[in-house]
Amino acid sequence: MGIRLLSMVSGVKQFHKLHSVVTRNQISDVPKGHLAVYVGETDKKKRYVVPIAYLNHTSFQELLKKAEEEFGFQHPTGGLTIPCNEDAFFHVTSRLNTCL
C-alpha cells in the first residue's frame, strides 16, 4: 500500500511539472485531455499526441523517468521529449491503449 501511494505521489508531481511545460508552450492542435510529446533518439524526433491518462501507468512513467534523466525539465524541442526509439514508444502506448 505504501509503495503504491509513493508511486501515485510521484505521478502527480510529474504531471504538475509536465502541465507547466505544456501550458508554457500552448499548442493549439492538442485536444483537451491530451499532451504532445516528441519521441526519438536522434535529432529527427517525431511529435505524438497522447492522452493524459497515460501518466498514471507505470510503463509510461518509466519513459518519463528516462526523459528526466537525460534532459531534466529543459527539453530541447520546447515540449516534452522522450529519448527512446519509436518502436519502444509504440510498444508501451499500444499496451496502454488496451487498458484505457
Gaussian input, Z-matrix of N, CA and C with variables (Angstrom, degrees):
# hf/3-21g

backbone

0 1
 N
 C     1     B1
 C     2     B2     1     A1
 N     3     B3     2     A2     1     D1
 C     4     B4     3     A3     2     D2
 C     5     B5     4     A4     3     D3
 N     6     B6     5     A5     4     D4
 C     7     B7     6     A6     5     D5
 C     8     B8     7     A7     6     D6
 N     9     B9     8     A8     7     D7
 C    10    B10     9     A9     8     D8
 C    11    B11    10    A10     9     D9
 N    12    B12    11    A11    10    D10
 C    13    B13    12    A12    11    D11
 C    14    B14    13    A13    12    D12
 N    15    B15    14    A14    13    D13
 C    16    B16    15    A15    14    D14
 C    17    B17    16    A16    15    D15
 N    18    B18    17    A17    16    D16
 C    19    B19    18    A18    17    D17
 C    20    B20    19    A19    18    D18
 N    21    B21    20    A20    19    D19
 C    22    B22    21    A21    20    D20
 C    23    B23    22    A22    21    D21
 N    24    B24    23    A23    22    D22
 C    25    B25    24    A24    23    D23
 C    26    B26    25    A25    24    D24
 N    27    B27    26    A26    25    D25
 C    28    B28    27    A27    26    D26
 C    29    B29    28    A28    27    D27
 N    30    B30    29    A29    28    D28
 C    31    B31    30    A30    29    D29
 C    32    B32    31    A31    30    D30
 N    33    B33    32    A32    31    D31
 C    34    B34    33    A33    32    D32
 C    35    B35    34    A34    33    D33
 N    36    B36    35    A35    34    D34
 C    37    B37    36    A36    35    D35
 C    38    B38    37    A37    36    D36
 N    39    B39    38    A38    37    D37
 C    40    B40    39    A39    38    D38
 C    41    B41    40    A40    39    D39
 N    42    B42    41    A41    40    D40
 C    43    B43    42    A42    41    D41
 C    44    B44    43    A43    42    D42
 N    45    B45    44    A44    43    D43
 C    46    B46    45    A45    44    D44
 C    47    B47    46    A46    45    D45
 N    48    B48    47    A47    46    D46
 C    49    B49    48    A48    47    D47
 C    50    B50    49    A49    48    D48
 N    51    B51    50    A50    49    D49
 C    52    B52    51    A51    50    D50
 C    53    B53    52    A52    51    D51
 N    54    B54    53    A53    52    D52
 C    55    B55    54    A54    53    D53
 C    56    B56    55    A55    54    D54
 N    57    B57    56    A56    55    D55
 C    58    B58    57    A57    56    D56
 C    59    B59    58    A58    57    D57
 N    60    B60    59    A59    58    D58
 C    61    B61    60    A60    59    D59
 C    62    B62    61    A61    60    D60
 N    63    B63    62    A62    61    D61
 C    64    B64    63    A63    62    D62
 C    65    B65    64    A64    63    D63
 N    66    B66    65    A65    64    D64
 C    67    B67    66    A66    65    D65
 C    68    B68    67    A67    66    D66
 N    69    B69    68    A68    67    D67
 C    70    B70    69    A69    68    D68
 C    71    B71    70    A70    69    D69
 N    72    B72    71    A71    70    D70
 C    73    B73    72    A72    71    D71
 C    74    B74    73    A73    72    D72
 N    75    B75    74    A74    73    D73
 C    76    B76    75    A75    74    D74
 C    77    B77    76    A76    75    D75
 N    78    B78    77    A77    76    D76
 C    79    B79    78    A78    77    D77
 C    80    B80    79    A79    78    D78
 N    81    B81    80    A80    79    D79
 C    82    B82    81    A81    80    D80
 C    83    B83    82    A82    81    D81
 N    84    B84    83    A83    82    D82
 C    85    B85    84    A84    83    D83
 C    86    B86    85    A85    84    D84
 N    87    B87    86    A86    85    D85
 C    88    B88    87    A87    86    D86
 C    89    B89    88    A88    87    D87
 N    90    B90    89    A89    88    D88
 C    91    B91    90    A90    89    D89
 C    92    B92    91    A91    90    D90
 N    93    B93    92    A92    91    D91
 C    94    B94    93    A93    92    D92
 C    95    B95    94    A94    93    D93
 N    96    B96    95    A95    94    D94
 C    97    B97    96    A96    95    D95
 C    98    B98    97    A97    96    D96
 N    99    B99    98    A98    97    D97
 C   100   B100    99    A99    98    D98
 C   101   B101   100   A100    99    D99
 N   102   B102   101   A101   100   D100
 C   103   B103   102   A102   101   D101
 C   104   B104   103   A103   102   D102
 N   105   B105   104   A104   103   D103
 C   106   B106   105   A105   104   D104
 C   107   B107   106   A106   105   D105
 N   108   B108   107   A107   106   D106
 C   109   B109   108   A108   107   D107
 C   110   B110   109   A109   108   D108
 N   111   B111   110   A110   109   D109
 C   112   B112   111   A111   110   D110
 C   113   B113   112   A112   111   D111
 N   114   B114   113   A113   112   D112
 C   115   B115   114   A114   113   D113
 C   116   B116   115   A115   114   D114
 N   117   B117   116   A116   115   D115
 C   118   B118   117   A117   116   D116
 C   119   B119   118   A118   117   D117
 N   120   B120   119   A119   118   D118
 C   121   B121   120   A120   119   D119
 C   122   B122   121   A121   120   D120
 N   123   B123   122   A122   121   D121
 C   124   B124   123   A123   122   D122
 C   125   B125   124   A124   123   D123
 N   126   B126   125   A125   124   D124
 C   127   B127   126   A126   125   D125
 C   128   B128   127   A127   126   D126
 N   129   B129   128   A128   127   D127
 C   130   B130   129   A129   128   D128
 C   131   B131   130   A130   129   D129
 N   132   B132   131   A131   130   D130
 C   133   B133   132   A132   131   D131
 C   134   B134   133   A133   132   D132
 N   135   B135   134   A134   133   D133
 C   136   B136   135   A135   134   D134
 C   137   B137   136   A136   135   D135
 N   138   B138   137   A137   136   D136
 C   139   B139   138   A138   137   D137
 C   140   B140   139   A139   138   D138
 N   141   B141   140   A140   139   D139
 C   142   B142   141   A141   140   D140
 C   143   B143   142   A142   141   D141
 N   144   B144   143   A143   142   D142
 C   145   B145   144   A144   143   D143
 C   146   B146   145   A145   144   D144
 N   147   B147   146   A146   145   D145
 C   148   B148   147   A147   146   D146
 C   149   B149   148   A148   147   D147
 N   150   B150   149   A149   148   D148
 C   151   B151   150   A150   149   D149
 C   152   B152   151   A151   150   D150
 N   153   B153   152   A152   151   D151
 C   154   B154   153   A153   152   D152
 C   155   B155   154   A154   153   D153
 N   156   B156   155   A155   154   D154
 C   157   B157   156   A156   155   D155
 C   158   B158   157   A157   156   D156
 N   159   B159   158   A158   157   D157
 C   160   B160   159   A159   158   D158
 C   161   B161   160   A160   159   D159
 N   162   B162   161   A161   160   D160
 C   163   B163   162   A162   161   D161
 C   164   B164   163   A163   162   D162
 N   165   B165   164   A164   163   D163
 C   166   B166   165   A165   164   D164
 C   167   B167   166   A166   165   D165
 N   168   B168   167   A167   166   D166
 C   169   B169   168   A168   167   D167
 C   170   B170   169   A169   168   D168
 N   171   B171   170   A170   169   D169
 C   172   B172   171   A171   170   D170
 C   173   B173   172   A172   171   D171
 N   174   B174   173   A173   172   D172
 C   175   B175   174   A174   173   D173
 C   176   B176   175   A175   174   D174
 N   177   B177   176   A176   175   D175
 C   178   B178   177   A177   176   D176
 C   179   B179   178   A178   177   D177
 N   180   B180   179   A179   178   D178
 C   181   B181   180   A180   179   D179
 C   182   B182   181   A181   180   D180
 N   183   B183   182   A182   181   D181
 C   184   B184   183   A183   182   D182
 C   185   B185   184   A184   183   D183
 N   186   B186   185   A185   184   D184
 C   187   B187   186   A186   185   D185
 C   188   B188   187   A187   186   D186
 N   189   B189   188   A188   187   D187
 C   190   B190   189   A189   188   D188
 C   191   B191   190   A190   189   D189
 N   192   B192   191   A191   190   D190
 C   193   B193   192   A192   191   D191
 C   194   B194   193   A193   192   D192
 N   195   B195   194   A194   193   D193
 C   196   B196   195   A195   194   D194
 C   197   B197   196   A196   195   D195
 N   198   B198   197   A197   196   D196
 C   199   B199   198   A198   197   D197
 C   200   B200   199   A199   198   D198
 N   201   B201   200   A200   199   D199
 C   202   B202   201   A201   200   D200
 C   203   B203   202   A202   201   D201
 N   204   B204   203   A203   202   D202
 C   205   B205   204   A204   203   D203
 C   206   B206   205   A205   204   D204
 N   207   B207   206   A206   205   D205
 C   208   B208   207   A207   206   D206
 C   209   B209   208   A208   207   D207
 N   210   B210   209   A209   208   D208
 C   211   B211   210   A210   209   D209
 C   212   B212   211   A211   210   D210
 N   213   B213   212   A212   211   D211
 C   214   B214   213   A213   212   D212
 C   215   B215   214   A214   213   D213
 N   216   B216   215   A215   214   D214
 C   217   B217   216   A216   215   D215
 C   218   B218   217   A217   216   D216
 N   219   B219   218   A218   217   D217
 C   220   B220   219   A219   218   D218
 C   221   B221   220   A220   219   D219
 N   222   B222   221   A221   220   D220
 C   223   B223   222   A222   221   D221
 C   224   B224   223   A223   222   D222
 N   225   B225   224   A224   223   D223
 C   226   B226   225   A225   224   D224
 C   227   B227   226   A226   225   D225
 N   228   B228   227   A227   226   D226
 C   229   B229   228   A228   227   D227
 C   230   B230   229   A229   228   D228
 N   231   B231   230   A230   229   D229
 C   232   B232   231   A231   230   D230
 C   233   B233   232   A232   231   D231
 N   234   B234   233   A233   232   D232
 C   235   B235   234   A234   233   D233
 C   236   B236   235   A235   234   D234
 N   237   B237   236   A236   235   D235
 C   238   B238   237   A237   236   D236
 C   239   B239   238   A238   237   D237
 N   240   B240   239   A239   238   D238
 C   241   B241   240   A240   239   D239
 C   242   B242   241   A241   240   D240
 N   243   B243   242   A242   241   D241
 C   244   B244   243   A243   242   D242
 C   245   B245   244   A244   243   D243
 N   246   B246   245   A245   244   D244
 C   247   B247   246   A246   245   D245
 C   248   B248   247   A247   246   D246
 N   249   B249   248   A248   247   D247
 C   250   B250   249   A249   248   D248
 C   251   B251   250   A250   249   D249
 N   252   B252   251   A251   250   D250
 C   253   B253   252   A252   251   D251
 C   254   B254   253   A253   252   D252
 N   255   B255   254   A254   253   D253
 C   256   B256   255   A255   254   D254
 C   257   B257   256   A256   255   D255
 N   258   B258   257   A257   256   D256
 C   259   B259   258   A258   257   D257
 C   260   B260   259   A259   258   D258
 N   261   B261   260   A260   259   D259
 C   262   B262   261   A261   260   D260
 C   263   B263   262   A262   261   D261
 N   264   B264   263   A263   262   D262
 C   265   B265   264   A264   263   D263
 C   266   B266   265   A265   264   D264
 N   267   B267   266   A266   265   D265
 C   268   B268   267   A267   266   D266
 C   269   B269   268   A268   267   D267
 N   270   B270   269   A269   268   D268
 C   271   B271   270   A270   269   D269
 C   272   B272   271   A271   270   D270
 N   273   B273   272   A272   271   D271
 C   274   B274   273   A273   272   D272
 C   275   B275   274   A274   273   D273
 N   276   B276   275   A275   274   D274
 C   277   B277   276   A276   275   D275
 C   278   B278   277   A277   276   D276
 N   279   B279   278   A278   277   D277
 C   280   B280   279   A279   278   D278
 C   281   B281   280   A280   279   D279
 N   282   B282   281   A281   280   D280
 C   283   B283   282   A282   281   D281
 C   284   B284   283   A283   282   D282
 N   285   B285   284   A284   283   D283
 C   286   B286   285   A285   284   D284
 C   287   B287   286   A286   285   D285
 N   288   B288   287   A287   286   D286
 C   289   B289   288   A288   287   D287
 C   290   B290   289   A289   288   D288
 N   291   B291   290   A290   289   D289
 C   292   B292   291   A291   290   D290
 C   293   B293   292   A292   291   D291
 N   294   B294   293   A293   292   D292
 C   295   B295   294   A294   293   D293
 C   296   B296   295   A295   294   D294
 N   297   B297   296   A296   295   D295
 C   298   B298   297   A297   296   D296
 C   299   B299   298   A298   297   D297

   B1=1.4484
   B2=1.5161
   B3=1.3422
   B4=1.4479
   B5=1.5222
   B6=1.3401
   B7=1.4612
   B8=1.5240
   B9=1.3176
   B10=1.4623
   B11=1.5233
   B12=1.3345
   B13=1.4518
   B14=1.5263
   B15=1.3325
   B16=1.4640
   B17=1.5209
   B18=1.3215
   B19=1.4579
   B20=1.5211
   B21=1.3298
   B22=1.4598
   B23=1.5248
   B24=1.3257
   B25=1.4619
   B26=1.5247
   B27=1.3212
   B28=1.4630
   B29=1.5210
   B30=1.3345
   B31=1.4599
   B32=1.5149
   B33=1.3162
   B34=1.4642
   B35=1.5238
   B36=1.3282
   B37=1.4646
   B38=1.5204
   B39=1.3437
   B40=1.4621
   B41=1.5232
   B42=1.3278
   B43=1.4532
   B44=1.5256
   B45=1.3284
   B46=1.4612
   B47=1.5264
   B48=1.3276
   B49=1.4622
   B50=1.5242
   B51=1.3389
   B52=1.4530
   B53=1.5162
   B54=1.3231
   B55=1.4648
   B56=1.5202
   B57=1.3231
   B58=1.4635
   B59=1.5231
   B60=1.3365
   B61=1.4617
   B62=1.5216
   B63=1.3268
   B64=1.4558
   B65=1.5193
   B66=1.3281
   B67=1.4565
   B68=1.5207
   B69=1.3210
   B70=1.4549
   B71=1.5188
   B72=1.2990
   B73=1.4641
   B74=1.5270
   B75=1.3068
   B76=1.4577
   B77=1.5284
   B78=1.3077
   B79=1.4565
   B80=1.5179
   B81=1.3249
   B82=1.4594
   B83=1.5250
   B84=1.3286
   B85=1.4594
   B86=1.5241
   B87=1.3105
   B88=1.4657
   B89=1.5275
   B90=1.3388
   B91=1.4639
   B92=1.5253
   B93=1.2994
   B94=1.4590
   B95=1.5245
   B96=1.3350
   B97=1.4586
   B98=1.5251
   B99=1.3134
   B100=1.4670
   B101=1.5216
   B102=1.3420
   B103=1.4511
   B104=1.5191
   B105=1.3194
   B106=1.4573
   B107=1.5202
   B108=1.3172
   B109=1.4638
   B110=1.5226
   B111=1.3142
   B112=1.4592
   B113=1.5206
   B114=1.3268
   B115=1.4656
   B116=1.5228
   B117=1.3106
   B118=1.4579
   B119=1.5059
   B120=1.3259
   B121=1.4601
   B122=1.5296
   B123=1.3111
   B124=1.4624
   B125=1.5254
   B126=1.3175
   B127=1.4642
   B128=1.5211
   B129=1.3208
   B130=1.4644
   B131=1.5249
   B132=1.3050
   B133=1.4624
   B134=1.5157
   B135=1.3221
   B136=1.4619
   B137=1.5202
   B138=1.3136
   B139=1.4627
   B140=1.5203
   B141=1.3315
   B142=1.4610
   B143=1.5252
   B144=1.3038
   B145=1.4605
   B146=1.5234
   B147=1.3441
   B148=1.4680
   B149=1.5251
   B150=1.3327
   B151=1.4679
   B152=1.5275
   B153=1.3015
   B154=1.4652
   B155=1.5304
   B156=1.3169
   B157=1.4672
   B158=1.5309
   B159=1.3359
   B160=1.4640
   B161=1.5285
   B162=1.3211
   B163=1.4680
   B164=1.5225
   B165=1.3187
   B166=1.4620
   B167=1.5245
   B168=1.3145
   B169=1.4613
   B170=1.5208
   B171=1.3077
   B172=1.4601
   B173=1.5190
   B174=1.3235
   B175=1.4616
   B176=1.5280
   B177=1.3224
   B178=1.4643
   B179=1.5254
   B180=1.3245
   B181=1.4614
   B182=1.5279
   B183=1.3361
   B184=1.4605
   B185=1.5245
   B186=1.3480
   B187=1.4632
   B188=1.5335
   B189=1.3293
   B190=1.4682
   B191=1.5288
   B192=1.3293
   B193=1.4669
   B194=1.5191
   B195=1.3360
   B196=1.4596
   B197=1.5306
   B198=1.3238
   B199=1.4687
   B200=1.5249
   B201=1.3320
   B202=1.4713
   B203=1.5239
   B204=1.3369
   B205=1.4581
   B206=1.5278
   B207=1.3379
   B208=1.4559
   B209=1.5254
   B210=1.3319
   B211=1.4580
   B212=1.5163
   B213=1.3242
   B214=1.4596
   B215=1.5237
   B216=1.3094
   B217=1.4600
   B218=1.5223
   B219=1.3233
   B220=1.4619
   B221=1.5275
   B222=1.2994
   B223=1.4594
   B224=1.5244
   B225=1.3392
   B226=1.4586
   B227=1.5322
   B228=1.3046
   B229=1.4657
   B230=1.5190
   B231=1.3219
   B232=1.4591
   B233=1.5177
   B234=1.3096
   B235=1.4535
   B236=1.5169
   B237=1.2876
   B238=1.4610
   B239=1.5248
   B240=1.3297
   B241=1.4610
   B242=1.5174
   B243=1.3267
   B244=1.4695
   B245=1.5306
   B246=1.3326
   B247=1.4610
   B248=1.5279
   B249=1.3182
   B250=1.4627
   B251=1.5160
   B252=1.3193
   B253=1.4557
   B254=1.5252
   B255=1.3055
   B256=1.4629
   B257=1.5274
   B258=1.3168
   B259=1.4706
   B260=1.5219
   B261=1.3336
   B262=1.4665
   B263=1.5253
   B264=1.3306
   B265=1.4638
   B266=1.5303
   B267=1.3370
   B268=1.4638
   B269=1.5198
   B270=1.3227
   B271=1.4627
   B272=1.5301
   B273=1.3223
   B274=1.4661
   B275=1.5197
   B276=1.3290
   B277=1.4677
   B278=1.5168
   B279=1.3298
   B280=1.4670
   B281=1.5193
   B282=1.3377
   B283=1.4686
   B284=1.5189
   B285=1.3365
   B286=1.4610
   B287=1.5378
   B288=1.3232
   B289=1.4705
   B290=1.5164
   B291=1.3214
   B292=1.4711
   B293=1.5191
   B294=1.3584
   B295=1.4671
   B296=1.5181
   B297=1.3244
   B298=1.4728
   B299=1.4964
   A1=110.62
   A2=117.61
   A3=121.65
   A4=112.71
   A5=116.55
   A6=120.56
   A7=110.11
   A8=116.64
   A9=120.31
   A10=110.10
   A11=118.10
   A12=121.77
   A13=110.41
   A14=117.37
   A15=120.59
   A16=110.77
   A17=117.08
   A18=121.57
   A19=110.70
   A20=116.77
   A21=120.88
   A22=110.13
   A23=117.81
   A24=121.52
   A25=109.37
   A26=116.63
   A27=120.93
   A28=110.45
   A29=117.25
   A30=121.81
   A31=111.94
   A32=117.18
   A33=121.47
   A34=110.03
   A35=117.01
   A36=120.48
   A37=110.49
   A38=116.43
   A39=119.69
   A40=110.62
   A41=117.15
   A42=120.26
   A43=110.60
   A44=117.47
   A45=120.26
   A46=111.16
   A47=116.86
   A48=119.50
   A49=110.31
   A50=116.81
   A51=120.70
   A52=110.99
   A53=116.14
   A54=120.41
   A55=110.03
   A56=117.55
   A57=119.98
   A58=110.53
   A59=117.48
   A60=120.50
   A61=110.06
   A62=117.20
   A63=121.40
   A64=111.25
   A65=118.52
   A66=120.07
   A67=111.65
   A68=117.81
   A69=120.69
   A70=110.68
   A71=116.61
   A72=122.73
   A73=109.43
   A74=116.73
   A75=121.18
   A76=110.59
   A77=116.56
   A78=122.39
   A79=106.17
   A80=115.65
   A81=120.41
   A82=113.52
   A83=118.84
   A84=119.41
   A85=113.47
   A86=117.21
   A87=121.15
   A88=107.37
   A89=116.93
   A90=118.82
   A91=112.18
   A92=114.69
   A93=120.60
   A94=109.05
   A95=115.90
   A96=120.68
   A97=113.32
   A98=117.46
   A99=123.00
   A100=109.72
   A101=115.61
   A102=120.56
   A103=108.77
   A104=114.99
   A105=120.72
   A106=109.13
   A107=115.58
   A108=121.38
   A109=107.92
   A110=115.21
   A111=121.53
   A112=107.15
   A113=116.29
   A114=121.46
   A115=109.54
   A116=115.91
   A117=120.84
   A118=111.97
   A119=114.46
   A120=120.32
   A121=111.73
   A122=117.32
   A123=121.22
   A124=109.54
   A125=115.34
   A126=119.60
   A127=112.12
   A128=117.40
   A129=121.12
   A130=109.46
   A131=115.17
   A132=120.57
   A133=108.68
   A134=116.40
   A135=121.07
   A136=109.55
   A137=115.23
   A138=121.94
   A139=109.43
   A140=115.50
   A141=122.62
   A142=108.52
   A143=115.79
   A144=121.85
   A145=106.66
   A146=115.81
   A147=120.94
   A148=109.82
   A149=116.97
   A150=120.13
   A151=111.41
   A152=116.29
   A153=121.34
   A154=110.63
   A155=117.46
   A156=121.57
   A157=111.63
   A158=117.95
   A159=120.75
   A160=111.55
   A161=116.87
   A162=120.51
   A163=112.54
   A164=117.47
   A165=121.34
   A166=113.32
   A167=117.86
   A168=121.16
   A169=111.69
   A170=115.45
   A171=122.94
   A172=112.09
   A173=117.74
   A174=119.62
   A175=111.56
   A176=117.98
   A177=120.56
   A178=110.27
   A179=117.13
   A180=120.92
   A181=110.84
   A182=117.01
   A183=120.62
   A184=110.34
   A185=116.65
   A186=119.69
   A187=110.21
   A188=116.51
   A189=120.59
   A190=111.30
   A191=116.71
   A192=119.97
   A193=110.70
   A194=116.00
   A195=120.25
   A196=109.73
   A197=116.92
   A198=121.07
   A199=110.75
   A200=116.74
   A201=120.94
   A202=110.25
   A203=117.26
   A204=121.08
   A205=111.08
   A206=116.29
   A207=118.89
   A208=113.07
   A209=117.52
   A210=120.79
   A211=114.45
   A212=118.77
   A213=119.57
   A214=106.67
   A215=116.93
   A216=118.95
   A217=110.80
   A218=116.38
   A219=123.02
   A220=107.13
   A221=116.90
   A222=121.29
   A223=110.53
   A224=117.32
   A225=121.62
   A226=114.39
   A227=118.02
   A228=120.48
   A229=111.92
   A230=117.33
   A231=120.34
   A232=111.52
   A233=117.55
   A234=123.02
   A235=109.09
   A236=116.96
   A237=121.80
   A238=109.02
   A239=116.26
   A240=122.29
   A241=109.19
   A242=116.00
   A243=121.21
   A244=107.30
   A245=117.35
   A246=121.47
   A247=113.11
   A248=116.29
   A249=120.15
   A250=107.44
   A251=116.73
   A252=117.25
   A253=109.45
   A254=115.37
   A255=119.96
   A256=112.68
   A257=117.21
   A258=120.05
   A259=111.08
   A260=116.87
   A261=120.77
   A262=110.05
   A263=116.97
   A264=121.36
   A265=110.36
   A266=117.15
   A267=120.73
   A268=111.34
   A269=116.37
   A270=120.12
   A271=110.36
   A272=117.08
   A273=121.75
   A274=110.32
   A275=117.29
   A276=119.80
   A277=112.22
   A278=118.55
   A279=118.60
   A280=111.38
   A281=116.98
   A282=119.80
   A283=110.89
   A284=116.74
   A285=120.64
   A286=111.19
   A287=116.61
   A288=119.61
   A289=111.70
   A290=116.84
   A291=119.23
   A292=111.79
   A293=116.59
   A294=121.39
   A295=112.35
   A296=117.47
   A297=120.69
   A298=112.62
   D1=-44.46
   D2=-179.10
   D3=-64.58
   D4=-38.56
   D5=-179.97
   D6=-67.58
   D7=-41.44
   D8=178.97
   D9=-63.30
   D10=-40.15
   D11=179.19
   D12=-63.84
   D13=-42.46
   D14=177.61
   D15=-62.58
   D16=-39.09
   D17=177.93
   D18=-63.24
   D19=-41.47
   D20=179.78
   D21=-66.52
   D22=-41.20
   D23=179.16
   D24=-63.63
   D25=-43.05
   D26=178.08
   D27=-60.61
   D28=-41.80
   D29=178.56
   D30=-62.97
   D31=-39.88
   D32=179.12
   D33=-66.00
   D34=-42.36
   D35=178.41
   D36=-61.48
   D37=-44.21
   D38=178.94
   D39=-63.41
   D40=-38.70
   D41=179.22
   D42=-61.33
   D43=-45.21
   D44=-179.23
   D45=-63.12
   D46=-39.13
   D47=177.52
   D48=-66.04
   D49=-42.40
   D50=178.56
   D51=-65.12
   D52=-40.36
   D53=-179.27
   D54=-59.33
   D55=-41.61
   D56=-179.48
   D57=-65.72
   D58=-36.68
   D59=177.38
   D60=-65.89
   D61=-45.82
   D62=-177.46
   D63=-66.09
   D64=-44.45
   D65=-178.25
   D66=-70.55
   D67=-28.69
   D68=176.23
   D69=-67.23
   D70=-33.19
   D71=-177.77
   D72=-114.81
   D73=58.99
   D74=-176.73
   D75=-48.28
   D76=122.33
   D77=178.55
   D78=-114.73
   D79=115.91
   D80=-169.83
   D81=-69.67
   D82=-22.80
   D83=-176.57
   D84=-94.28
   D85=14.72
   D86=176.60
   D87=-98.16
   D88=116.45
   D89=-178.65
   D90=-66.93
   D91=156.93
   D92=177.86
   D93=-57.51
   D94=138.47
   D95=-179.87
   D96=86.34
   D97=9.06
   D98=-179.75
   D99=-131.11
   D100=166.85
   D101=172.99
   D102=-143.05
   D103=153.13
   D104=178.94
   D105=-92.45
   D106=138.38
   D107=175.46
   D108=-131.93
   D109=151.11
   D110=175.82
   D111=-109.24
   D112=129.59
   D113=-172.75
   D114=-122.93
   D115=134.42
   D116=175.02
   D117=151.86
   D118=159.57
   D119=-179.95
   D120=-104.37
   D121=-8.14
   D122=-179.32
   D123=-110.91
   D124=-175.83
   D125=178.21
   D126=-66.53
   D127=-23.91
   D128=179.55
   D129=-91.76
   D130=88.23
   D131=179.76
   D132=-96.17
   D133=144.66
   D134=178.89
   D135=-102.56
   D136=146.08
   D137=-178.26
   D138=-96.31
   D139=132.89
   D140=177.26
   D141=-129.77
   D142=149.70
   D143=175.80
   D144=-110.48
   D145=123.05
   D146=-175.99
   D147=-124.73
   D148=152.93
   D149=176.95
   D150=-66.05
   D151=143.12
   D152=177.61
   D153=-62.07
   D154=-25.64
   D155=179.50
   D156=-57.72
   D157=-23.19
   D158=177.97
   D159=-60.16
   D160=-27.04
   D161=-177.04
   D162=-63.41
   D163=-18.86
   D164=-179.75
   D165=-82.77
   D166=-9.40
   D167=-173.00
   D168=-99.09
   D169=137.01
   D170=-176.34
   D171=-57.41
   D172=-42.53
   D173=-176.74
   D174=-65.09
   D175=-37.14
   D176=177.34
   D177=-72.91
   D178=-35.40
   D179=177.54
   D180=-63.03
   D181=-32.50
   D182=176.92
   D183=-64.84
   D184=-39.27
   D185=176.15
   D186=-63.81
   D187=-39.24
   D188=179.49
   D189=-65.85
   D190=-37.96
   D191=177.77
   D192=-63.84
   D193=-39.28
   D194=177.41
   D195=-63.18
   D196=-40.75
   D197=178.01
   D198=-64.61
   D199=-41.24
   D200=179.66
   D201=-63.78
   D202=-41.70
   D203=-179.47
   D204=-63.61
   D205=-37.90
   D206=-176.28
   D207=-83.91
   D208=-40.42
   D209=-172.55
   D210=-114.94
   D211=-12.15
   D212=-169.68
   D213=66.14
   D214=-133.40
   D215=176.69
   D216=-119.57
   D217=22.02
   D218=174.57
   D219=-111.27
   D220=87.15
   D221=-175.20
   D222=-86.29
   D223=134.84
   D224=-174.37
   D225=-63.64
   D226=-27.12
   D227=-178.26
   D228=-87.08
   D229=-5.82
   D230=-176.88
   D231=88.02
   D232=-12.92
   D233=177.28
   D234=-121.77
   D235=177.90
   D236=-179.90
   D237=-67.57
   D238=122.43
   D239=-178.81
   D240=-111.93
   D241=126.21
   D242=178.53
   D243=-108.75
   D244=112.43
   D245=-174.16
   D246=-84.55
   D247=70.82
   D248=175.79
   D249=-139.26
   D250=165.24
   D251=177.92
   D252=-74.57
   D253=157.32
   D254=-174.79
   D255=-63.71
   D256=-32.99
   D257=178.63
   D258=-60.90
   D259=-43.19
   D260=178.73
   D261=-64.80
   D262=-41.32
   D263=178.06
   D264=-62.18
   D265=-45.23
   D266=179.00
   D267=-63.29
   D268=-38.27
   D269=179.38
   D270=-61.57
   D271=-46.81
   D272=-179.66
   D273=-65.24
   D274=-49.35
   D275=-175.56
   D276=-69.31
   D277=-31.96
   D278=177.74
   D279=-68.08
   D280=-35.57
   D281=174.72
   D282=-66.22
   D283=-38.57
   D284=179.72
   D285=-68.92
   D286=-34.07
   D287=178.63
   D288=-62.30
   D289=-32.98
   D290=178.63
   D291=-73.67
   D292=-22.08
   D293=179.77
   D294=-82.62
   D295=-27.55
   D296=-174.44
   D297=-80.70

